[in-house]
Amino acid sequence: VQLQASGGGSVQAGGSLRLSCAASGTIYSIDLMAWYRQAPGKQRELVAGITSGGSTNYADSVKGRFTLSRDNAKNSVYLSLNSLKPEDTAVYYCSALVQTSRIGRSNYWGQGTLVTVSS
């Protein structure tokens, strides 16, 4: 299974970006998809997650500014980043908890996409 992330870039504070992540390979189903981020010198942290049924949870720091959605038919997850702040600058990673067979399930990570927000 591979996760391909895209959509990062450089924006000014207050701007917007949309990140996409598509899973491919031997996929029976995807239980949970999520975005994490890691800023320089900091630990990786959960930004937002979404279940196969569409239930979402967000880090307090992004609530009201970021919106997570997924397209189960495309095995894809999307993160809309609005009202961006310099502290949102980080490498963003998508992850997916994938059922690869009737009994096999593993977590996979994308390659990361850089978001830079300037003041």
C-alpha positions in Angstrom: 0.0 0.0 0.0 1.3 3.5 -0.9 0.0 6.9 0.2 0.7 9.8 -2.2 0.3 13.2 -0.6 0.2 16.5 -2.4 -0.9 20.1 -2.1 1.7 21.7 0.2 3.2 25.0 -0.6 4.0 28.5 0.7 1.4 31.0 1.6 1.0 34.1 3.7 -0.7 34.2 7.0 -4.5 34.1 6.5 -4.2 32.1 3.3 -5.5 28.7 2.4 -4.2 25.4 1.0 -5.7 22.0 0.3 -3.9 18.8 0.9 -4.7 15.6 -0.8 -3.7 12.0 0.0 -4.6 9.0 -2.1 -4.0 5.4 -1.1 -3.2 2.7 -3.7 -2.3 -1.0 -3.6 -4.0 -4.0 -2.1 -6.8 -2.4 -0.1 -9.7 -4.3 1.3 -10.9 -1.2 3.2 -9.6 1.8 5.0 -10.7 2.2 8.6 -9.1 5.5 9.6 -7.4 8.2 7.7 -5.6 11.1 9.3 -3.2 14.0 8.8 -0.3 14.6 11.2 2.3 17.3 11.1 5.8 17.8 12.4 7.3 21.2 12.8 11.1 21.8 13.1 12.3 20.6 16.4 8.9 19.3 17.5 7.3 15.9 17.7 4.8 14.7 15.2 1.3 15.6 16.2 -2.2 14.6 15.1 -3.9 17.3 13.1 -7.2 15.6 12.2 -8.6 12.1 11.7 -11.7 10.7 9.9 -13.3 7.3 10.2 -14.8 5.4 7.3 -18.2 6.6 8.4 -17.1 10.2 8.2 -16.7 11.0 11.9 -13.9 13.5 12.4 -11.8 14.8 15.2 -9.4 17.8 15.2 -6.6 19.1 17.3 -7.7 22.1 19.3 -5.2 24.3 17.5 -6.9 23.8 14.1 -10.6 23.5 15.0 -12.6 25.9 13.0 -9.8 26.5 10.5 -9.1 23.1 9.0 -11.7 20.8 7.4 -11.1 17.1 6.8 -13.0 15.0 4.3 -12.6 11.7 2.5 -13.7 9.9 -0.6 -14.0 6.3 0.2 -14.5 5.3 -3.5 -11.1 7.0 -4.3 -9.4 5.9 -1.1 -8.5 9.5 -0.6 -8.5 12.1 2.2 -8.4 15.8 1.9 -7.5 18.5 4.3 -8.6 22.1 3.7 -6.4 24.5 5.6 -7.8 28.0 6.1 -6.8 31.1 8.0 -3.3 29.7 8.1 -0.9 30.9 10.8 2.9 30.9 10.9 2.7 28.2 13.6 1.0 25.9 11.1 4.3 25.6 9.3 5.3 22.0 9.3 5.6 18.9 7.2 2.2 17.3 6.9 1.9 13.5 6.7 -1.1 11.5 5.9 -1.7 8.1 7.4 -4.2 5.3 6.8 -5.2 2.3 8.8 -5.7 -0.2 6.0 -7.4 -3.6 6.0 -5.3 -5.4 3.4 -7.1 -8.7 3.7 -9.8 -10.4 5.8 -7.4 -10.6 8.7 -4.6 -8.2 7.8 -4.5 -4.6 9.0 -1.6 -2.1 9.0 -1.0 1.6 9.3 0.7 3.3 6.4 2.3 6.7 6.0 2.6 9.1 3.1 5.9 10.9 2.2 5.0 14.2 3.7 4.3 17.5 2.1 5.7 20.9 3.4 3.4 23.7 4.4 5.1 27.1 5.0 3.2 30.0 6.3 4.9 33.4 6.4 3.8 36.3 8.5 
